[in-house]
Amino acid sequence: MLSSSPSTAAAVTTDNGILFFDSNWRKISSAAHQYSRISAFAYDEVLGKLYFTDIDHPEFRLFALDYDDTDELHKVTKLLPKSSQTAYISGMTFDHLERRLYWTEKGTRSIYFVEIDTLLNAARARGNVKNDSGTNMTANTTETSGSSPVQLVATVEPDHELAGLAIDECRRHLYWTNSYPKTSNIVRASLNGTILNVHEDQVYVPKGITVDHYRNRLYWVEKKYGRGYTIESADLEVNDQRTLQSG
């Protein structure tokens, strides 16, 4: 998975860490080495935080990493524990306007969001920050009353498999990919989950998806037969599909 940020050209996740590169693709640092299966992440440009999920962690699913290229020990905060809403997060995106973190969860076939500042404030109140050395173990940030800060956006059909997720912050739309082979599609929806249109033609097992606000285009990756793949693009109404690369 790949994400760009203002202070570094890109952040790339592997199964057990996050690598940071400069504009010339020279690796400048790495973080989150103690995590074994990072499946999705999103960047908060305002706070300089990288939100990510580790689906192999025994207790927690959602984490926040404070990136500082001058500090070798990047702070990691545990935000949400493992639950039915967070067990298998496959895609993630962040809305800077409303400060909401959205994700897709395979087990419940649902899209959820959380008010991120609520989680961060709870984490600060409990002093549950640690660094990559593993010291100062964090505490649970959920409400003591048992209420969940997680909100449901939409649930898809049983023969659908949620994968990637992206947001058009200007037009206030969500896009998600359904990677179930027999029903593969790209969905455009409003932020409350109302389906606006579904694109199925020439779509097969789409995975990650992102929005290019400068070119007003969508980009997504499709898994083809065997080890093949393609990188696809379409306009923001999911028309004018083009294959950009095959491999």
N, C-alpha and C positions, 0 to 999 in steps of 0.2 A: 504494500500500500504506500501511497505517496501523497505528501501534502506540502504546500509551500507556505513560507512565513516571511515577514519583512526582515528579520534579523539574520536569517539564513536562507539560502536558496531553496532548500528542500529538507524534509524529514522523511525517512524511509523506514518502515517497520520490517523486521524479520520475525521469525517465530519467537525469539527470545531477547528482543531488544529494539531500540530505536536509534537509527544512525542519522546524524546531521551533516549536511554537505553545504559548501559555499557555492557561489554562482558558477564556479569552474568545476563543480562536482568533485572537489577535494573534501575528503572526510575531515571534519573539524572536531567532532566529539561524538559520544554515544551515551545512552542512558537506558534505564529500566532493565538492566541485565538480569534482575532476579525474577522476571516474568517469563513464562515459558510458552505461551500461545496467545499472542496479541492478534486479535481478529478484526479490530476496527479502531479508527481514531479520528478526531476532528480538532482543528486549531482555533483557539480564541485569540484573535489579533489584539483585542483591547487589553487583556490581562497577560498576554504572552504565555498562556497555558495550553498544554496539549492534553486533551481528554482521550483516554484509551480504555480498552477492555481486554482482560486476560481471561479467557474462558476455561483455563485450567487451574485458576487460583481456587483453593479449597473454600474460602469464605467470601471473598469480594469479587465484584465484576467491573465496577466503574472506578477509574482512577484519574487523578489530575497530576501532570508533571509540570513543574515550573522550570522552564528552560532558561539557562543563563550560560552563555558560552565562555564566561570567565570563571565558572565554578564547575569543578569536576564532579562534585556530588550534587546531582540534581534532586530537588525535593519532590517527593511523591506523596500525594494525599489519597487515602481511600475514601471514596464518596458513597458508593452504594453496594450493599451486600448481594450475594447470590440469592435470587428468588425466581419465581416463574416469569417475572417481567424482564429479568436480566440474564437468565441462564445461558442463552446462546445468542449473543448479539453478533450480527453479521454485517451491519452497516451503521454508519453514524454521520451526523452532520450538525453544524452549529448555526443558530440564527442570532446574529449580533444585534439585530434591532430589538427583539423581545427577550434576548438573553436566555434562550432555550436550547437545550441539547436534545436532539431527536435521535432515535435509533430503531432499527428493525430487529425483531427477536424471532428466531426460527421456530422454537417450540410452541409458542402461542400463536404464531403466524400474525403477529401484531406489530404496529408502529406505536412507539411511546415517546413522550417528552418529559423533561423535568426542568424546572426553573433553576438554572445552574447556580445563581447567586445564593439561593436558599441552602443548597448543599455546601457551598464554600463557606458561608457564614457559620453553619453548624460545625464544620470541620475546624474552623478557627476557634470557635468557642470551646471545643473539646481539646484543643492543642494536639491534634492527632496527625502531625506532619512528621515524616521521616525522610531520610535521604537514601541514596543508592547503596550505602554501606549496610543498610538493614537495621540501623539502630533506631531507637525511639518508636516502637511499634504503635500503629495507629489504633484508634477506637472506632466503634460503630457510629455512623453519622445519621442513622435513621431516627425518626421521632420516637421519644420515649413512650408516647401514648399509643404507639403501634400504627398510627396513620402513615400512609405512604405518600411521598411527594410525587410519585410517578403518575402521569396522566396518560390515558389511552387516546390515541388518534384514530386508528382504524384497525380492523381485523380482516384478513383476506380469506379466500375460499380454501377448503381443505386440500384441494389439488394444486395449491400454489406454495412456492418456497421462497420466502423473502431473502434477498441478498443485499444489494447495495442501496444506498440512500443519499439523496442530494437535495439541496434547497436553492431555489431562486429567490434571493433575499429582496430583489427589486420588485418582482411581480407577485411575491408571496405565494409561491407554489412549492410543493414537494414532488420529488420524483423517486420512485423506487423500482427495483428490478425484481421480477419473478423468475427464478432460475429452474423451476420444475420443467423438465424437457418437453412434456406434452402440452404445457400451457404457457410457455415462455412469453413474457411481454415486458413492456416498459409502461409504467403508469404515471400519469400526471394528475395531481390532486391539489385541492386547496389545503390550507393548514389545519382545517378541522376534519380532514379526511374525506371530504366529498370528492368523488372521482370526476375528473374533467374530461379525460380521454385515455384510451388504452391503445398502445401501438403493438401489434402482433406480427405484422408482415416482415419476413426476413429477419426474425429475431430468434436466436437459439441459445439458451442457457446464459443469459446476461448476468454479469457479476457486478463489479464496482462501477459507479457512475458519478459524474461530476458536472458542474455547470461552469461554463466560461462566460462570465458577465460582459467581457469586452467584445467578444465575437457573437454573443447571443446564440451559443451552441451548447448542446449536450455532447458528452463523450462517455462511452462505456466500453467495457471489455466483454467479449463473448467467448465462452469455452466451446471449441469445436470438437469434432470426433477425434478420438485418440488424444494426442498432446497438442492439437492445434488450437489456435486462438485468432481472433480478429479484434481490432480497435475500431469501433463504430462512432459515427457522429450524426446528429440531427439538429434541427432548429428547436426552439424552446416549446413549440407545440408538438414536438416529436414527429415532424414531417421532414422531407428532404433528407432521408437517411443516406449516408455515404460510408463506404468502407475505406478507412485510412491506412490500415496496415493488416497484413496477414502473416501468420507464422505457424 
